């Protein structure tokens, strides 16, 4: 790496990191939001900057730096700097825009946005803008988005894509800037987690006594919030909503000692449901293991049940089992 290989924003990002958090924060406070966003993006992707390059940057800018070691630009160091001068919610928005849903560039980010969400936004844009976007994302993703656009509008987009030659850099930057300012920032805000969902996950990890105590207190203060949190919680007893095939997959994956301890404190109905999905011999062995446990601490039972619930959620996220939400699904006659 040399100073010649660095862009202007990358040079500025390296110098800000070299100045340290306090000085950099005072500079950030004097910048426009667009400048902060560009510098933050450059800083987060900077990586390691060798000491000779830092020294050359010092000479280039005619400043004396007090640090000559290597610098590492990362998401974490960028976020710390931004927090020195901007409100936390604004910093979260900037960092979400930098990190994106999953990709690293704007077009990578768009490639990870659900096609229905993207199509719903693009249908209100100019056909030329949509044509530019669809030429920059993966062809399979572009095809799905195109199929969801209104037919007449989709044809306008297709005609512009057919006539499109090399996209001018200025036009591309304009489209990218608009998408960043309007679509990605709104998407980031929309994807922020619901507070009740977050609290439901926290309550799932509380022991039974603490959960009951806090939920009871919450019901006295805000019954609606308590009921919504309770409806979003997924507990060990909710495993009765897993179908037979899913339960058998879970039984193959769970640690046997944890299963015996968890079922020790389960309802008889749930315990029998687990037994029915085991072979006769395995069910007898499990009953013997439960009986051999004797008296157990409630905390140990809660921990075992929480571990199995977490395993079930992980398996559901990977598509290995399905966790039903308890509501009846519509059937097609």
C-alpha positions in Angstrom: 0.0 0.0 0.0 1.2 3.5 -0.8 -0.3 7.0 -0.6 -0.8 6.9 -4.4 -3.1 3.9 -4.0 -5.3 5.7 -1.5 -8.3 7.7 -2.5 -9.0 11.1 -1.0 -11.5 9.8 1.6 -9.2 6.9 2.5 -6.3 9.4 3.2 -8.6 11.5 5.3 -9.9 8.4 7.2 -6.3 7.3 7.9 -5.3 10.7 9.2 -8.4 10.9 11.4 -7.5 7.5 12.9 -4.0 8.7 13.5 -5.2 11.8 15.3 -7.0 9.7 17.9 -10.6 9.6 19.0 -10.8 13.0 20.8 -9.3 15.1 18.0 -11.1 13.2 15.3 -14.4 13.6 17.2 -14.0 17.4 17.2 -13.4 17.3 13.4 -16.4 15.1 12.8 -18.6 17.6 14.7 -17.7 20.3 12.1 -18.5 18.1 9.1 -21.7 17.8 6.9 -23.6 14.5 7.2 -22.6 13.5 3.6 -18.9 14.0 4.5 -19.3 12.0 7.7 -21.0 9.2 5.7 -18.3 9.1 3.1 -15.4 9.2 5.6 -17.1 6.5 7.8 -17.5 4.2 4.8 -13.8 4.7 3.9 -12.7 4.2 7.5 -14.6 1.0 8.0 -13.1 -0.6 5.0 -9.6 0.8 5.3 -7.9 -2.2 7.0 -4.3 -2.0 8.1 -2.3 1.1 7.0 1.5 0.6 7.2 3.6 3.0 9.2 5.5 4.3 6.2 2.3 5.3 4.5 1.2 7.2 7.7 4.5 9.0 7.6 4.1 9.9 4.0 0.6 11.2 4.7 2.1 13.4 7.4 4.5 14.9 5.1 1.9 15.3 2.4 -0.4 17.2 4.7 2.5 19.0 6.4 1.4 17.9 9.9 3.3 16.2 12.7 1.7 13.0 13.9 2.5 11.6 17.4 1.8 8.0 16.4 4.0 6.1 13.9 2.6 2.6 14.4 0.2 0.7 12.2 -3.4 1.7 12.2 -6.4 -0.6 11.8 -9.6 0.9 10.4 -12.6 -1.2 11.4 -16.3 -1.0 12.1 -15.7 -0.9 15.8 -13.1 2.0 15.7 -15.3 3.9 13.3 -18.4 3.5 15.6 -16.4 4.7 18.6 -15.3 7.8 16.8 -18.8 8.7 15.6 -20.2 8.2 19.1 -18.0 11.0 20.4 -19.8 13.6 18.3 -23.2 12.3 17.1 -26.3 10.9 18.8 -26.4 7.1 19.2 -29.4 6.6 16.9 -27.7 8.6 14.2 -24.5 6.6 14.6 -26.6 3.4 14.4 -28.1 4.6 11.2 -24.8 5.4 9.6 -23.2 2.1 10.7 -26.3 0.2 9.3 -25.9 1.9 6.0 -22.2 1.0 5.9 -22.6 -2.6 6.9 -25.8 -3.0 4.8 -28.1 -6.0 5.2 -25.2 -8.3 4.3 -23.2 -6.9 1.3 -20.3 -4.4 1.4 -21.1 -2.2 -1.6 -24.4 -0.4 -2.3 -25.1 -2.9 -5.1 -24.2 -5.9 -2.8 -26.6 -4.5 -0.3 -29.4 -4.2 -2.9 -28.7 -7.8 -3.9 -29.6 -8.9 -0.4 -32.9 -6.9 -0.2 -36.0 -9.0 -0.6 -37.2 -8.7 -4.2 -40.8 -7.7 -3.2 -39.5 -4.9 -1.0 -37.1 -3.7 -3.8 -39.8 -3.9 -6.5 -42.3 -2.0 -4.4 -39.7 0.9 -4.1 -38.5 0.8 -7.7 -42.0 0.9 -9.2 -42.2 4.6 -8.2 -38.8 5.5 -9.8 -38.0 6.6 -13.3 -37.6 3.6 -15.7 -34.0 4.7 -16.5 -33.1 4.6 -12.8 -34.6 1.1 -12.4 -32.7 0.0 -15.6 -29.5 1.1 -14.0 -30.2 -0.7 -10.7 -31.2 -4.0 -12.5 -27.9 -4.0 -14.5 -25.9 -3.7 -11.3 -27.5 -6.5 -9.2 -27.2 -10.2 -9.9 -29.2 -11.4 -12.9 -31.3 -13.9 -10.9 -32.3 -11.2 -8.4 -33.0 -8.7 -11.2 -35.3 -11.2 -12.9 -37.3 -11.7 -9.7 -37.6 -7.9 -9.2 -38.6 -7.4 -12.9 -41.3 -10.0 -12.7 -42.9 -8.1 -9.8 -43.0 -4.7 -11.5 -46.3 -3.6 -13.3 -46.3 -5.0 -16.8 -46.2 -1.8 -18.7 -43.6 -0.3 -16.4 -41.5 -3.4 -16.7 -41.5 -3.2 -20.5 -40.3 0.5 -20.2 -37.4 -0.7 -18.0 -36.5 -3.6 -20.4 -36.4 -1.2 -23.4 -34.1 1.1 -21.6 -31.8 -1.8 -20.6 -31.6 -2.9 -24.2 -30.6 0.6 -25.3 -28.2 1.2 -22.4 -24.6 1.6 -23.3 -21.8 2.3 -20.8 -23.2 4.1 -17.8 -21.5 7.4 -17.1 -19.8 7.5 -13.7 -21.7 10.7 -12.7 -25.1 9.1 -13.5 -24.1 6.0 -11.5 -23.0 8.0 -8.5 -26.3 10.0 -8.7 -28.4 6.8 -8.6 -26.2 5.4 -5.8 -26.5 8.5 -3.7 -30.3 8.6 -4.1 -30.6 5.0 -3.1 -28.4 5.5 0.0 -30.3 8.6 1.1 -33.8 7.4 0.4 -34.1 3.6 0.2 -31.3 2.1 2.3 -31.7 4.5 5.2 -35.5 3.9 5.3 -34.9 0.1 5.0 -32.4 0.2 7.9 -34.9 2.0 10.0 -37.7 -0.4 9.0 -35.5 -3.4 9.8 -34.8 -2.3 13.4 -36.2 -4.9 15.8 -39.5 -4.4 17.5 -38.9 -3.7 21.2 -41.5 -6.3 22.2 -39.7 -9.0 20.2 -36.4 -8.1 21.8 -37.9 -8.2 25.3 -39.5 -11.6 24.5 -36.1 -13.1 23.7 -34.7 -11.6 26.9 -37.6 -13.1 28.9 -37.0 -16.5 27.2 -33.5 -16.5 28.9 -34.7 -15.5 32.4 -35.2 -18.2 35.0 -38.8 -19.1 35.8 -39.0 -17.1 39.0 -37.5 -14.0 37.6 -39.7 -14.2 34.5 -42.8 -14.6 36.5 -41.9 -11.8 38.9 -41.0 -9.3 36.2 -44.0 -10.1 33.9 -46.4 -9.8 36.9 -44.9 -6.4 37.7 -45.2 -5.4 34.0 -48.8 -6.5 33.8 -49.6 -4.0 36.6 -47.9 -1.2 34.8 -48.8 -2.1 31.2 -51.0 -5.1 30.6 -51.0 -4.8 26.8 -47.2 -4.8 26.6 -47.0 -7.8 29.0 -49.5 -9.8 26.9 -47.7 -9.0 23.7 -44.4 -10.1 25.1 -46.0 -13.3 26.5 -47.4 -14.0 23.0 -44.0 -13.6 21.4 -42.1 -15.7 23.9 -41.2 -19.3 22.8 -40.8 -21.6 25.8 -40.0 -25.2 26.3 -43.8 -26.0 26.6 -44.3 -24.5 23.2 -42.3 -27.4 21.7 -45.7 -29.2 21.5 -46.2 -27.2 18.3 -43.3 -28.9 16.6 -44.5 -31.7 14.3 -43.4 -35.3 14.6 -40.6 -35.2 12.1 -39.3 -32.0 13.5 -39.4 -33.4 17.1 -37.5 -36.5 16.0 -34.8 -34.3 14.4 -34.6 -32.3 17.6 -34.3 -35.5 19.7 -31.4 -36.6 17.5 -29.5 -33.4 18.1 -30.2 -32.7 21.8 -27.8 -33.9 24.5 -29.4 -36.8 26.3 -28.6 -35.6 29.9 -30.1 -32.2 29.1 -33.2 -33.8 27.7 -33.8 -35.8 30.9 -33.3 -32.8 33.1 -35.5 -30.6 31.0 -38.4 -33.2 30.9 -38.1 -33.6 34.7 -39.8 -30.2 35.0 -42.1 -30.5 32.0 -45.8 -31.1 31.9 -46.9 -34.7 31.6 -48.5 -34.0 28.2 -45.2 -32.6 26.8 -43.2 -35.4 28.3 -45.5 -38.0 26.7 -45.2 -36.3 23.3 -41.4 -36.6 23.5 -41.7 -40.3 24.5 -44.0 -41.1 21.6 -41.4 -39.9 19.1 -38.8 -42.3 20.5 -38.5 -46.0 20.1 -39.9 -48.1 22.9 -36.5 -48.9 24.2 -35.2 -45.3 24.0 -38.4 -44.1 25.7 -37.9 -46.6 28.6 -34.3 -45.5 29.0 -35.3 -41.9 29.1 -37.9 -42.6 31.8 -35.3 -44.4 33.8 -32.9 -41.5 33.4 -35.6 -39.0 34.6 -36.5 -41.2 37.6 -32.8 -41.6 38.5 -32.3 -37.8 38.7 -34.2 -37.6 42.0 -34.9 -34.0 43.3 -33.3 -31.3 41.1 -32.9 -27.6 41.4 -35.5 -25.5 39.4 -32.6 -23.4 38.1 -31.0 -26.5 36.5 -34.2 -27.5 34.9 -34.7 -24.0 33.5 -31.2 -23.9 32.1 -31.6 -27.3 30.4 -35.0 -26.3 28.9 -33.5 -22.9 27.7 -30.7 -24.8 26.0 -33.1 -27.1 24.1 -35.3 -24.1 23.1 -32.2 -22.3 21.7 -31.2 -25.5 19.8 -34.7 -25.7 18.4 -34.6 -22.0 17.2 -31.2 -22.6 15.6 -32.5 -25.7 13.8 -35.6 -23.7 12.7 -33.4 -20.9 11.3 -31.5 -23.5 9.3 -34.8 -25.0 7.9 -34.3 -28.3 9.7 -37.5 -28.0 11.7 -40.6 -25.7 11.7 -41.7 -23.8 14.8 -45.4 -23.0 14.4 -46.7 -19.8 16.0 -49.9 -21.4 17.3 -52.2 -19.6 14.9 -54.3 -21.6 12.4 -53.0 -21.3 8.9 -55.3 -20.7 5.9 -55.8 -23.9 3.9 -56.3 -24.1 0.1 -59.4 -26.3 -0.6 
